[in-house]
Amino acid sequence: MLPLARGPARGRGRGRPAGAPSRGLSAPWSPAWICCWALAGCQAAWAGDLPSSSGRPLPPCLEKDYHFEYTECDSSGSRWRVAIPNSAVDCSGLPDPVRGKECTFSCASGEYLEMKNQVCSKCGEGTYSLGSGIKFDEWDELPAGFSNIATFMDTVVGPSDSRPDGCNNSSWIPRGNYIESNRDDCTVSLIYAVHLKKSGYVFFEYQYVDNNIFFEFFIQNDQCQEMDTTADKWVKLTDNGEWGSHSVMLKSGTNILYWRTTGILMGSKAVKPVLVKNITIEGVAYTSECFPCKPGTFSNKPGSFICQVCPRNTYSEKGAKECIKCDEDSQFSEEGSSECTERPPCTTKDYFQIHTPCDEEGKTQIMYKWIEPKICREDLTDAIRLPPSGEKKDCPPCNPGFYNNGSSSCHPCPPGTFSDGTKECRPCPAGTEPALGFEYKWWNVLPGNMKTSCFNVGNSKCDGMNGWEVAGDHIQSGAGGSDNDYLILNLHIPGFKPPTSVTGAMGTELGRITFVFETLCSADCVLYFMVNRRFVNDLVKIYSVTATNAVDGVASSCRACALGSEQSGSSCVPCPPGHYIEKETNQCKECPPDTYLSIHQVYGKEACVPCGPGSRSTQDHSVCYSDCFFYHEKENQSLRYDFSTLSSVGSLMNGPSFTSKGTKYFHFFNISLCGHEGKKMALCTNNITDFTVKEMVAGSDDYTNLVGAFVCQSTIIPSESKGFRAALSSQSIILADTFLGVTVETTLQNINIKEDMFPVSPSQIPDVHFFYKSSTTTTSCINGRSTAVKMRCNPTKPGAGVISVPSKCPAGTCDGCTFYFLWESAEACPLCTEHDFHEIEGACKRGFQETLYVWNEPKWCIKGISLPEKKLSTCETVDFWLKVGAGVGAFTAVLLVALTCYFWKKNQKLEYKYSKLVMTTNSKECELPAADSCAIMEGEDNEEEVVYSNKQSLLRKLKSLATKEKEDHFESVQLKSSRSPNI
């Protein structure tokens, strides 16, 4: 538990909690006070009843030797007033305790509680009192009761002794009128503890302009538990140069106030610190003393509750009853000064020139004036004097849309006419209308719809000064009274109205304000529409101001408009949304499909800009978008993609990364890929305690902390103790707010995805690329940011899939301007077609056959057509015919073998008889009885043994007979007769 800080000591703070001692002792509600009070009582008793150790009695107590305090309130709401001896004082005879005022008693503003008589008395001159409040408006040093605690966030890795550049030197730094936070990435808390007797509040003013610092204000009780009143502890950002205010109700009892800042340094950019001033706490029971006015202020009457600021050229010290004048000849001072400053010699920056209105001769006089209030001296060495006034010059021409008509002043052209400022006003030709607006480039007099003023909360005299002065070809600042004056140049425009032909068109530019300016500053300065001049010598020049499509404006030219088809005059009619003006007929024509109408012009068909590849236009041709469907031809095969399932916002938490001091942070990306009629659905948040956008939007209509885009990024800082559910989200930026197109090519409009940016896809399915850009330019990204999302088919990652960034660029970008993402999902696969499956035929069973359809493996498609149902068809069974065929085949084989054997046997017999016949016919040496027959009788066996010589095959013999060879031919056959040799 943190120790409670005591109330402010006399002279430094602007007040003290109820019962706080004026001598710097602990507050009566702390344990230290209880012990101290008991000891004081013992000492008093000893002093009154016993002699001192040296034998001498203690001297009686005087009023200067002690002070009064109240005891803690009991359950009945009563308390006692007791006398407490001052430190290092030994005396006897302290006043007896008396019953004190009720616990809720307090004095009015301008009064304090005089403890001796317990009555309220008015504060004297030079002092003031808030009554039941305390105020801290002096920050020359850290007021008593405040403390600094610097720590690392719990997300820092590594032991504390190994961290470079520890946070021991980080603290809130007093700067006079305010206190300034740390500028590093340490977490530094400014702490103040107060004990309230009744409910009250805490109020403070602050400047918080840099979201690289997290600024929170919360309250804890004496048990270190956050109070319910600090549920919304994140302080809102303020505009540059402006002070915001923050107020929180306080409960009775102990309240420990925390102003805590944490810087996030990502890179070399220096952060701008948080400034806090005028801390006021209301609800203390009483104020026991009045507080002196701080230097530069005074109080000239008793009973003051506030000190007045010293006027210009005066000063005061602390506790002043009045202000002291400076030596007007050699010194000066600003309002609220604590000292006078020597006047410097005059320079050219101490005066300015103006032009008088044109006279009847068309001449203007140049006049020179000192900047008021004049703080320089002309009598010093090297000082310059004011140049003589009265030089005459020719008047510049009138501004466009105005004409002098022979007079000395310029007047606006009548409605329906135009002029460039040098010629008379003329009516617009038929088929055209005046291009209304304002264009100021000559500054002889301040235009009638412009005014200038000076504003400063602490400088009332600034109100009567002119913040800007005309100077011929420009208008310049320079007549402010002091540093931090707001020099305001106001241009009043009743409203903006687009040209008649585009009235009602969605996304049309209503108007545009353009100005050309120059800054001559002695320090870093910024020009806003409301200019805050930080130094007296800063100078801003505006050369021209142009406002287009202004209501009640004037015209310097005419532009074409659409004419009604049934009207013959030059009356212009509005074109419906998404229509352009045809040049030949001045009629409204609808833009072709998949084109959008330019917001800068509507004249001519070229005003319809083609959409990018794979995109289409909305019905009113206001914007192009992707409807989540994409078509691609690849090797005579049509690939169709449907990314509708991925149209909801995809998220990526990338990291962690670490700052130079080891603070952990993440980059959180939201991607709105397609669909939703082109609406930007990705939302990133700023300065909230939960980066779950859905939950925040559902419970609040406040979208000031939301950034909407196609792709956006937030920086997430993990919580110190509660994990991601209480993470801090800040620095939200838009990475893409315009859709360019979708294609399988890796390049579109100078956005290129290199081949080695992501791993190569294992499939032959081409990746689909979505391209976006952001119109917001930065110093490092002069052409704005751009984003490419690579959609890759991955069947192993169903549903939303996985989003990743290049390994070479872990932050998603390598140059800070172009961001790359790989989105892998089964939903990124093309739709299935008949090419993605094949059929398998089953066996014929019982006269039926099944045909099944299965996906090709691996399956690189999703949805699309479904697999056909299995097909059942009739067929003839093969078992019977197989048996018949086998039987017929076996029978045929046996038959062929039998016939072969039969004919072979028959052939042998024919050869034998043929041989005998040949021998009988050709024999000449011996006569043999003629054979009765060459046939073998039935039953006759061929028992003779035949011996052949020059044996010929049957095939050769048949060949010889077929060719009827005439050559003599014979065979010698030796016959062995079975007859008797006697025959």
C-alpha positions, 0 to 999 in steps of 0.5 A: 500500500502506498504511503499517504502524502501529507498536505502542502506546507506553508508557502508552497501549496495553495491549500491544505487538506482538512486538519493538515498541520501548518508545521509540516507534521503528518496529517491527523488521519495517518498512523504516523500522526496517531503515534506522534499525538500520543507521544506529545500527550505523554510529554505534556503530562511529564512536563506538567507534573515532573521536573526536568532531568536537569532539575530545572522546570520547563518554561511555560509554553507561549503561543508561538511554541505550539499550534492547534489541530483537530483529532479524527472524527468519531462515529458521532461526527464530533472531534476535539481541538488539541494543542501540538508543540512545534518541533524542537520546542520543550515547554509546559502548560499546553492548553487543554483540549476543547471540543471542536467544530463539527466535522463537516464545518467549513469556511466560505471562500476568502476566509480561513479557520482561525484555530485559536478561537475556532471562528472563520476570519477573512484573508488579509490583503495579498492572500486568498483562500478557496474556503473548502478547497485547495489549489495548485497554480505555482509550479516553480518546484514540486509542491509539498504533498506531491510525489513522482514514481517512475517505473517500466511497464510490466511488459518490459522484458529482462531484469531491471538491472540489465535495462539500458537507460533506466527510469530513475531520472524520469519524472514530472518537471515543474515549469513555472505556471505548469508541470510537464510530463516525461518525454521517454517511454517510462511510466511516470506517475504524479501522485497526491493524496488528500483526505476529504470530510465531504464529497467534492471534486478535482479539476485541472487543465491540461494540454495533451496533443501527442498520441505517442504518450498515453495519459490517464488520470485515476483515483485510488482509495487507501487500499490501492483500489481504483474508485468507481468514479475513474472508470473512464480514466483515459484523458482526451487529446486536445488541439494544438495550443489549446488547454482542455479541462478534466473534472472528476467527482471525489468521495469523502475519505482518502483519495489518492490522485494519479496523473500517469503518462507512458511514452511509446517511442517507436523510432527517433521521433520525439514526443510532446509532453503532457502539460498540467496546471491549475489543479483544484481540489474541493471538499476539504473541511476547512482551510487553516491559513490563507495563501499568498498570491503568486508572483504576477498577481495581487490582492488589494482587499481582504476576503479575496478568493482569487488573486488578480493579474497584474496589468501590462508594464507592471509586475509583482512579487509573491504576496503582493497587495498591489502591482509595481509599475515598470520604467515606461521609457526603458522597460516593459512587461506582459500581463501577469509578469513577475519582473520587468524586461528591458526594451530592445531597439526597434527593427523592421519587425516592429512595424507593418504597412497597410494600404488605404482604400482607393480614391477617385483617381485609382490611387492608394496610400501606403501607411506604416504603423508600429505594432501595438503595444510598442515594446521597442525603443527608437532612441537606442543605437542601431534602432530604426525609425518608422518610415514616412507614410503617404506614398501613393501607388496605383490601386490593384485590380479588383478580385475575380468576380468583382468590378469597380464600374468606374468607381473607387471601390469594387462591387460583386458581379450581379447573379448570372454574370462573371468577371475576372476583376479587370473587365465589366461583368458579363452574363454567362453564355447559353448552356453555362452557369457561373462558377460561384465562389470567392477568390481573393488575391489582392489585399487593398482592403479587407473583403466584406465577408472577412474579419480579423481579431486577436484573442488571448484568455490572459490578455484582455487588451488583445480583444481590441487589436487587429490580428491581421493587416492587408498589405497589397498582394498579401495579408499578414499577421503582426498586430498581436500584443503578446506571445500566445495571442490567437490571431484570427482571420475569419472567412464567412461562407454561408454554405457550399453548393455544388454545380447545378448539374451535380446536385444530389450526386453521391460523393461529389465534392461540395467545395474546396478552400485553397490558400497560399501562405508563407511563414516567417517564424523565429521558432517552430510554428504551425499555421492553423485556420485559427492561428496561435502565434507563439512569439511576437516576432512570428509572421504569417503571410497569406497571398491568396484564398480561394473558395469554390462552390460558395453560396452567395459567391461571385463568379470569375468564369462560367462552366458548362451545365446540363440543359433540360431536353424540353427547355430551349433557354440557358436554364440549367438542370441537375443531372441524376447521380452517376450522369455526366454532361455530354459535350455535343448536346449538353444533355445528361448521360449515365456513365457506362457500367463499371465506371465512376463519376469524377468528383472534380468534373462532370463535363464530357464522357472522360468524367467517367473513370473506368474502375480497376480490374475485377471491380464494379461500380455502385449503382450511382457510379460514385465509387468502385468496389469488389463484390467478392467475385472474381473470374480468371481464364487459365489454360482453357479453364475458367476459375471462379472465386467467391470471397464472400465468406471473407468479406467480414473484417479480418484481423492480424495481431503482429508482433511483439516488437520492442522499443529502445527501452524494451517496452512491448507493443503489437501492431494490430491490423483490420482488413475489410476485403470486399463487399458491403457496396464499397463501405469501409468496414475496418475500424481501428480505435484510439485511446481505449482500454479494449481494442475489441471494436465490436464491443465498444461500438455496440455500447456507444455512439461516439465514433470520434476515436474510431478510424474507418478504412479498408485497411487500418492499423493500431498500436497495441500496448499490453496491459500492466496486469490485466492482459489483452482485455485491458490493452491500450490502443493508440496511433490508429492510421489509415492504410487504405481508403480507396479500392484499386482492383483485384487481379492475378497479376502482381503489379497494379498502379505502381504497387508491386508484389515481389516474387520473394515477398512470400513463400511460393504456393505449392499448387498451380492455382494462381494467387489473387491480389487485392490492391488498395491505396490511401489518399492521406499523404505524409512527410515520408509517404508523399504519394500516400500509403498503399496496401496489397493483399495476396489471397492464396488457396490453402485447403488446410486452413478452413474458415477465415484462415490465417493472415500473415506479413512478409518475413522480411518486413515483420511490421507488414511494410519495409518502407513504411508506405506500402503494406503487404499481407498474405491471406491463406484460406480454403475460402480463397480457393476457386469454385469447384467445376467438372474438372475437379472430380473423376468417375470410378466404375464398379463391377457388374453384380446381378445385372447392375453396375455402380458408377461413383464420383470422387474429388481429385486429390489434392482438392484445390477448390471449394463450393461450386458444383457438388459431386454427382450422385452415384449412378446405377446402370443395368449390365449383363452378367459375365459368369454364364458366358464365361463358362460357355466360352470355357466349355466350347474352347476345351471341346474345340481344343480336343477336337483339333488334337483328334483331327490332327492325329487322324490326318497325320495317320492318314497321310502316312498311309498315302505316302506309302502307297504313293511311293509304291506307285512311283516305283512301279511306274518308273522301273525299267531294269526289272519287270514286276507284275503290275499291281492290281491296285495301288490301294491297300486292301482292307485288312492288309497291313503294310509290313514292308519296311521302307527306306527313303533316300533323298527324302522330301517333306510333304510340303515340298512334294506338294510344291513340286506337284503344284509347279509341275516340274518337268525335270526328271526326278526319282527316288531310290527306294529299297524295298524289302519284299515279304515274298519268297525270293523264288518268285 
